């Protein structure tokens, strides 16, 4: 099993997550989002996604 990670803005990422050595802090933090039992956060859509885009992707009406 390979964990799925996502870069998240430092102000939204949990404090327990980390910044990779040599990476500027403004690049955000690498957060595990799957599997749930080790996840530190939930998936975050890019800021340019509208609520309509998200509904379509998640197959919600």
mmCIF file of the C-alpha atoms, coordinates in Angstrom:
data_MODEL
# 
_entry.id   MODEL 
# 
loop_
_atom_site.group_PDB 
_atom_site.id 
_atom_site.type_symbol 
_atom_site.label_atom_id 
_atom_site.label_alt_id 
_atom_site.label_comp_id 
_atom_site.label_asym_id 
_atom_site.label_entity_id 
_atom_site.label_seq_id 
_atom_site.pdbx_PDB_ins_code 
_atom_site.Cartn_x 
_atom_site.Cartn_y 
_atom_site.Cartn_z 
_atom_site.occupancy 
_atom_site.B_iso_or_equiv 
_atom_site.pdbx_formal_charge 
_atom_site.auth_seq_id 
_atom_site.auth_comp_id 
_atom_site.auth_asym_id 
_atom_site.auth_atom_id 
_atom_site.pdbx_PDB_model_num 
ATOM 1  C CA . UNK A 1 1  ? 0.000   0.000  0.000   1.00 0.00 ? 1  UNK A CA 1 
ATOM 2  C CA . UNK A 1 2  ? 1.372   3.398  -0.991  1.00 0.00 ? 2  UNK A CA 1 
ATOM 3  C CA . UNK A 1 3  ? 0.065   6.464  0.872   1.00 0.00 ? 3  UNK A CA 1 
ATOM 4  C CA . UNK A 1 4  ? -1.371  9.269  -1.235  1.00 0.00 ? 4  UNK A CA 1 
ATOM 5  C CA . UNK A 1 5  ? -0.013  12.703 -0.428  1.00 0.00 ? 5  UNK A CA 1 
ATOM 6  C CA . UNK A 1 6  ? -0.910  16.212 -1.487  1.00 0.00 ? 6  UNK A CA 1 
ATOM 7  C CA . UNK A 1 7  ? 0.802   19.591 -1.205  1.00 0.00 ? 7  UNK A CA 1 
ATOM 8  C CA . UNK A 1 8  ? -1.380  21.898 0.851   1.00 0.00 ? 8  UNK A CA 1 
ATOM 9  C CA . UNK A 1 9  ? -0.879  25.560 1.762   1.00 0.00 ? 9  UNK A CA 1 
ATOM 10 C CA . UNK A 1 10 ? 0.976   25.905 5.054   1.00 0.00 ? 10 UNK A CA 1 
ATOM 11 C CA . UNK A 1 11 ? -1.915  27.884 6.597   1.00 0.00 ? 11 UNK A CA 1 
ATOM 12 C CA . UNK A 1 12 ? -4.404  25.062 5.836   1.00 0.00 ? 12 UNK A CA 1 
ATOM 13 C CA . UNK A 1 13 ? -2.213  22.010 6.442   1.00 0.00 ? 13 UNK A CA 1 
ATOM 14 C CA . UNK A 1 14 ? -2.176  20.404 9.882   1.00 0.00 ? 14 UNK A CA 1 
ATOM 15 C CA . UNK A 1 15 ? 0.744   21.464 12.078  1.00 0.00 ? 15 UNK A CA 1 
ATOM 16 C CA . UNK A 1 16 ? 1.864   17.830 12.400  1.00 0.00 ? 16 UNK A CA 1 
ATOM 17 C CA . UNK A 1 17 ? 2.763   17.695 8.713   1.00 0.00 ? 17 UNK A CA 1 
ATOM 18 C CA . UNK A 1 18 ? 6.218   18.557 7.533   1.00 0.00 ? 18 UNK A CA 1 
ATOM 19 C CA . UNK A 1 19 ? 8.176   20.669 5.092   1.00 0.00 ? 19 UNK A CA 1 
ATOM 20 C CA . UNK A 1 20 ? 10.756  18.730 3.102   1.00 0.00 ? 20 UNK A CA 1 
ATOM 21 C CA . UNK A 1 21 ? 14.358  19.701 3.819   1.00 0.00 ? 21 UNK A CA 1 
ATOM 22 C CA . UNK A 1 22 ? 15.558  22.394 1.444   1.00 0.00 ? 22 UNK A CA 1 
ATOM 23 C CA . UNK A 1 23 ? 12.022  23.483 0.465   1.00 0.00 ? 23 UNK A CA 1 
ATOM 24 C CA . UNK A 1 24 ? 10.918  27.026 1.240   1.00 0.00 ? 24 UNK A CA 1 
ATOM 25 C CA . UNK A 1 25 ? 8.096   27.197 3.781   1.00 0.00 ? 25 UNK A CA 1 
ATOM 26 C CA . UNK A 1 26 ? 5.866   29.091 1.313   1.00 0.00 ? 26 UNK A CA 1 
ATOM 27 C CA . UNK A 1 27 ? 5.675   25.970 -0.912  1.00 0.00 ? 27 UNK A CA 1 
ATOM 28 C CA . UNK A 1 28 ? 3.283   24.486 1.619   1.00 0.00 ? 28 UNK A CA 1 
ATOM 29 C CA . UNK A 1 29 ? 3.369   21.144 3.384   1.00 0.00 ? 29 UNK A CA 1 
ATOM 30 C CA . UNK A 1 30 ? 3.232   17.572 2.160   1.00 0.00 ? 30 UNK A CA 1 
ATOM 31 C CA . UNK A 1 31 ? 0.176   15.963 3.755   1.00 0.00 ? 31 UNK A CA 1 
ATOM 32 C CA . UNK A 1 32 ? -0.938  12.324 3.706   1.00 0.00 ? 32 UNK A CA 1 
ATOM 33 C CA . UNK A 1 33 ? -4.585  12.125 2.631   1.00 0.00 ? 33 UNK A CA 1 
ATOM 34 C CA . UNK A 1 34 ? -5.031  8.374  2.144   1.00 0.00 ? 34 UNK A CA 1 
ATOM 35 C CA . UNK A 1 35 ? -5.362  5.756  3.657   1.00 0.00 ? 35 UNK A CA 1 
ATOM 36 C CA . UNK A 1 36 ? -7.689  7.158  6.305   1.00 0.00 ? 36 UNK A CA 1 
ATOM 37 C CA . UNK A 1 37 ? -5.978  5.509  9.283   1.00 0.00 ? 37 UNK A CA 1 
ATOM 38 C CA . UNK A 1 38 ? -2.749  7.470  8.631   1.00 0.00 ? 38 UNK A CA 1 
ATOM 39 C CA . UNK A 1 39 ? -4.235  10.540 6.961   1.00 0.00 ? 39 UNK A CA 1 
ATOM 40 C CA . UNK A 1 40 ? -3.359  13.899 8.465   1.00 0.00 ? 40 UNK A CA 1 
ATOM 41 C CA . UNK A 1 41 ? -5.865  15.809 6.364   1.00 0.00 ? 41 UNK A CA 1 
ATOM 42 C CA . UNK A 1 42 ? -8.559  15.464 3.733   1.00 0.00 ? 42 UNK A CA 1 
ATOM 43 C CA . UNK A 1 43 ? -8.141  16.078 0.020   1.00 0.00 ? 43 UNK A CA 1 
ATOM 44 C CA . UNK A 1 44 ? -8.333  19.766 -0.880  1.00 0.00 ? 44 UNK A CA 1 
ATOM 45 C CA . UNK A 1 45 ? -9.437  20.944 -4.286  1.00 0.00 ? 45 UNK A CA 1 
ATOM 46 C CA . UNK A 1 46 ? -7.414  23.675 -5.999  1.00 0.00 ? 46 UNK A CA 1 
ATOM 47 C CA . UNK A 1 47 ? -8.655  27.175 -5.141  1.00 0.00 ? 47 UNK A CA 1 
ATOM 48 C CA . UNK A 1 48 ? -9.893  27.819 -8.689  1.00 0.00 ? 48 UNK A CA 1 
ATOM 49 C CA . UNK A 1 49 ? -12.429 24.951 -8.497  1.00 0.00 ? 49 UNK A CA 1 
ATOM 50 C CA . UNK A 1 50 ? -15.967 26.210 -8.087  1.00 0.00 ? 50 UNK A CA 1 
ATOM 51 C CA . UNK A 1 51 ? -18.614 24.488 -5.996  1.00 0.00 ? 51 UNK A CA 1 
ATOM 52 C CA . UNK A 1 52 ? -20.192 23.397 -9.284  1.00 0.00 ? 52 UNK A CA 1 
ATOM 53 C CA . UNK A 1 53 ? -16.907 21.767 -10.402 1.00 0.00 ? 53 UNK A CA 1 
ATOM 54 C CA . UNK A 1 54 ? -16.664 19.885 -7.109  1.00 0.00 ? 54 UNK A CA 1 
ATOM 55 C CA . UNK A 1 55 ? -20.269 18.683 -7.297  1.00 0.00 ? 55 UNK A CA 1 
ATOM 56 C CA . UNK A 1 56 ? -19.665 17.378 -10.815 1.00 0.00 ? 56 UNK A CA 1 
ATOM 57 C CA . UNK A 1 57 ? -16.467 15.553 -9.779  1.00 0.00 ? 57 UNK A CA 1 
ATOM 58 C CA . UNK A 1 58 ? -18.098 14.009 -6.728  1.00 0.00 ? 58 UNK A CA 1 
ATOM 59 C CA . UNK A 1 59 ? -21.234 13.067 -8.696  1.00 0.00 ? 59 UNK A CA 1 
ATOM 60 C CA . UNK A 1 60 ? -23.474 15.081 -6.397  1.00 0.00 ? 60 UNK A CA 1 
ATOM 61 C CA . UNK A 1 61 ? -26.688 16.723 -7.555  1.00 0.00 ? 61 UNK A CA 1 
# 
